[in-house]
């Protein structure tokens, strides 16, 4: 399985501001010496020493994560935030082109479906798009955001073959098995788990972890125990999570506790707050790793979700 991140922000898109870009350039120039620009090798060495929050960006698009595997050309898509547009642009450039997409929705808040009207492959009559959700109002919700006065192009204008599925049972897709689980979020949100042989991946955005998620029930154990990787909502610091109790999002430290509780091997911090700049997000990553060490948690890798990042399981 290959997992690719196209949008990693929560709540609303957060493009980098000109002032933030200038601040990065200024910070880089302050570190620069005459020796650093003498040769191409020196320049590359200098760039390699820059902290990641300076040399690069986490990205500003809202949630969209794709999963592909060698056994099928079909593409699995989790959520249709503004990152879906970026994925659609990339998909049109592939050769041979992909012609079947399976889009799973965690829920229908704006930041998780606002990219759908701009998903170019959905306008191609040779393409098939299957939409999935455990919620009953899937088709109504998707059509609703593409009606006047909210959007000038109706979903009927999408020429692809579209099918809407309300999930109840585990869903087999080729060599993959996809299961879902309701999580704690206003209006409900669903996590998804993909299993391929001995490998498993969980997409768990928009959840406010509670004591019930740590209980060793049969349902929790079947879904979470010893997964290889989880993309997990970790929008807040602990102080913010307490202040924003019942808003439906989790603290990064609680996310670390959660993966330790379930023996999950890799944690990817996700659904970044739109007010956080790159430097704060990397500080959160460092704090999460520090917390893991302080709590003597072994065998867990922690990463920060970034646009363009790809991991292989």
Secondary structure, 3 states (H helix, E strand, C coil): CEEEEEECECCCCCCCCHHHHHHHHHHHHHHCCHHHHCCHHHHHHHHHHCCCCCCCCCCCCECEEEEEECCEEEEEEECCCCHHHHHHHHHHHCCCCCCEEEEECCCCCHHHCCCHHHCHHHHCCCCEEEEEECCCCHHHHHHHCCCCCCCCCCHHHCCCEEEEEECCCCEEECCEEEEEEEECCCCCEEEEEEEECCEEEEEECCCCCCHHHHCCCHHHHHHHCCCCEEEEECCECHHHHHHCCCCCCCEHHHHHHHHHHHCCCEEEEECECCCCCHHHHHHHHHHHHHHHHHCCCCCCEEEECCCCCEEEC
